[in-house]
Amino acid sequence: MMQEPEALWTRILKHKYCKRWNGVHHLESGRKPSSTWKGICEMRNILQRGGAYSIGDGMRTLFWTQRWATSKPLIEVTTTPIPTEAHGKVEEFAAYIPREIQEQLTAYQVYPEASIGDKPFWGETDSGAFSMTSAIKLMRDDTSPERQAIWTLLWRIEAPQQTKTFLWLVLHDAMITNAARVRRGFASNAYCAICQDEVEDIDHRYRDLIESPGWEVLLGHCYREANQVADRLANMGVELNYAIRLFTLPPVEVAPLMYADTIGTKFPRVIIKQ
């Protein structure tokens, strides 16, 4: 909507949901929104964080709350709270922003007479064009130095590949928890089945429960006949030429084994005790 303001789909959405459009900060879901418009509104915070403006006449850009001069909105880099009367020349509100940012502001030129409007662009890519990759990184905060340090530490630790893969899934919030089931419409109760008091998300399952008193971790051995699906997947993993593969549906190699599980087929094993 920001990069294609005259496109037919943009004009239809603006006419139906936001006739006074002046940027993503005006997005409201309204009554009975379509799935498309509802999805756009749910991404409003990400669009506000990633969106930026190239200054023309200065009429479309909000001075304090939108990105235009720095990598963050000016309100996020102030040294003291901003009073309501802080407006006008740079010198009049210099006490609220760092000196290096003051110098950046004084270097900007506005052209009100030339009728050059402020142009929005996506501030998370070098080209200024929106990309899903950059938006996902922004959602997960993967661009922060702290987050990058976590990924570096993960792949440098000496541990089995299965352990690294498990940690990778946890960091990406890709493990199926009760909260994830509710989000995807698979369940109606997001609370933990063990404590019954907290929503079972990634943090609760893998941090809060382990740190709670009385928690005991037990490791046990299971023969392959007791879980042939896991055994077949493990054998498939050995044959792969890459570290990880994600399946959206069960692979055909394990379909007969899954069917055998559903009908209760047993696979006996003779165990000789030493």
N, C-alpha and C positions, 0 to 999 in steps of 0.2 A: 504493500500500500504506500510505503514511503518512496520506493524506487520506481514504481509504476503508477503514479497518481492518476493518469488519464486512461489506464486500462479499463476495459468494460467491467471486469469482475470487481475492480477497486471502486468504481463509481456506483455499482449496485450495492455493495456492502456499506459504503458511506451514506448513500441515500436512505438505506433501510435502518441502519443502526447508529450512525453518528453524523448527522447533517452539519454539525459545527466542528468538523474534524480540524484539529490543529496539532497533530502529533499523537504518539502512542499514549501519552499521559491522559488523553481524553477517552480512552477505550473503556466502554462499559458494556457488560453482557446484555443488559436490558431484559425485556420480558420475552420468554419463549425464543431464545436464540437458536440459530441453526448450529449443527455440530462444527461447521467450519468457523463460524464467528466465535463460538464458545472456546474452541481451541486457540484462536488468536488472542482472546482476552486472557486465557490462562497463562499465555507466554508474555504478558505485558511487562512483568518485572524484568525478564531476560532481555526483552527488546529495549527497555529503558536503560539497562546497564550497558548493553552493547552498542546502542545507537549513538551517533554523534552528528554534529552539524558543522558544515563549512560556511563561514559567515559571509553574507552578502550585504543586505541592507539592515540585518539585525532584527527584523520584525517578527520572525517566527521562532527565535531561540529564547528559551528561558535562561536568564543570566546565571542564576545560582544553581538550578536543579538539573540542567542538561549539560552534556559534554560538548565542549566546543574549543576551549583553549588548552585544556590539559587532558590527561588520560582518564580523569575522574571528574564528576561535577564539582564545581567550586565549593559547594556547600560541604563536601566531604574532606576538603583540605584546609578549611578555616582553622585558625588558631584559637579563636574565641567565638561564642555564640553571636549570630548576626542579628542586630536589632532591625525592626521593621523599617526604620528610616534610612537604612544603608542603601543608598542609590546615588546616581549621578556620576561624577568623575572618579577615576581610580584613586586619586589622592584622598577622597572623602571616606573610603572604606578600606584604606591601606592597612589600618590597624588589625583587620580581621583575616588577612591572608598573608602567607610568607612572601618575603621580598623577591625571591626568584620568580614566583608566579606573577607578582606585580609587573616585573619586567616583560614577561610574556604577554600580559594584557595590553600594555602600552604599545607593543609592536603590532597589534591588530589594527586593521583599518576597516571602517564601515563605509559603505557607499549608498547612502539613502537616496541621492539624486539619480543614480544610475538604474534604479529599479531592478537590481540584481537580488533575487530572493535568496534566503538561506537554503542551502541544499543538504538534505540528510544523507548520511552514508553509514555503513556498518563499520564501527571502529575496531573490530576484532580481527580484521584481515588487512593485508597490505594494499590490496586493490580497492578496498572500500565496499566490495560487493558481499552480500550476505551468503554464508555457507552454513550447512547443517553441522559440519565438523566443529567450526568455531563456536556455534551456539551450544552444542553439547558440552564442549570444554568449559564454556562459561557457566553452564548449569551445574557442572560438577566441580567448578573452581579448580580445574586442572592446570590453569595457567599460573597459579600462584607459586612462588618459590618453595613454600612449605609442601605443597602438593607434589611438585616435581621431585623434591627430596624423598618423599615417601616411595614414589615409583623407583627411583634409583636404588634405594635401600632394598626394596622388594626383590629386584632381579639380581642383586649382588649377594644376597644371603645364601649360605651353603645349606641347601635343603632339597629334598626330593622334588621333582617337577610337579608331582601331584599336590604337594603342600603349597608351592608357589601359585599354582593354578587356583587352588582354593582361596588363598589370600587375595588374588587378583579379582575373583568373583565377589568376595566380601567388600573390597574397596570400591567396586563398581556398583554395589547395592544390587547385585544380580542373584542373590540367594532367595529362594522362595520362603518367605516368612508369612505369618498370618496377616500382617499389614499389607504385604504385596498381594496376597490372595484377594483381600477386600478391594484393593485398588483395581484389580483386573476383573472383578466381578465373579470370582470363583468361590467366595465365602462371604458371610455376613458378620462374622465376629473376628475382630483384629486383636483380641486380647490373648496374652500368653496362657497356654494350657497348664503350665507348671505353677506359676505364682498367682494367676487370675487377677492381678492388680494393674499390670502395665500392658501397653500395646506392644506386641511382639514385632519389633523391627530389627534391623541388623545390630544396632548398638545393644538392644536389650538381650538378644539371643546370645551374642558372642562376647559381651563384656559384662553387662549387669548381672546376669545369672551366674556366671563363673565367679564373680567377685562376691556374691551373696553368701552368707554363712550357711554351712551345711552342704555345700555343693561338692559332689564327688565325681571325678572323671574316671571311667572304667574303660579299659581297652580289652577287647575280646577277639578271638579268632573264629572265623566262620568258613566252613568248607565250601568249595565251589559248587557242590551239588545243592547247597542251601540257597544260593543266589546265583543262578547260572546267567542271568541277564548281566549282572555286574562283571562276572568272569568273562563273558563274551565281549563286553565293551572294553575291558582291560586288554584283551588280546588284540582287539581292533586298534587300540591306541598304540600298542607296540609296533604295529605295521605301518603307522602313519609316518610321513616324512616331515611333519611340522609339529610344533609343541602343543597346540590346542585346536580342537574343532568343536563347534557348538551345533547341536541338532535342535531344530524347531519341532521335529516329529521323531518318534522312535525309528531308528534305521531298520531296514528290512531284515538285516541279519539277526535281530533279536525278537522280531515279531512272533515267530513260533514259540520261543521261550516265554514271552509275556502271556501268550494264550494258554500255555501249559500252566503257568502260575494261577491264572484266573479260574481254571477248572480244577485246581488242586492236585495236579500231577506230582507224584513223589519220585525222587531219584535216590534210591538207597546207595549207601557206600559202606564197604566193609573196612573197618578200622582195626588194625592190629596193634594192640598195646605192647610197648616194649617192656 
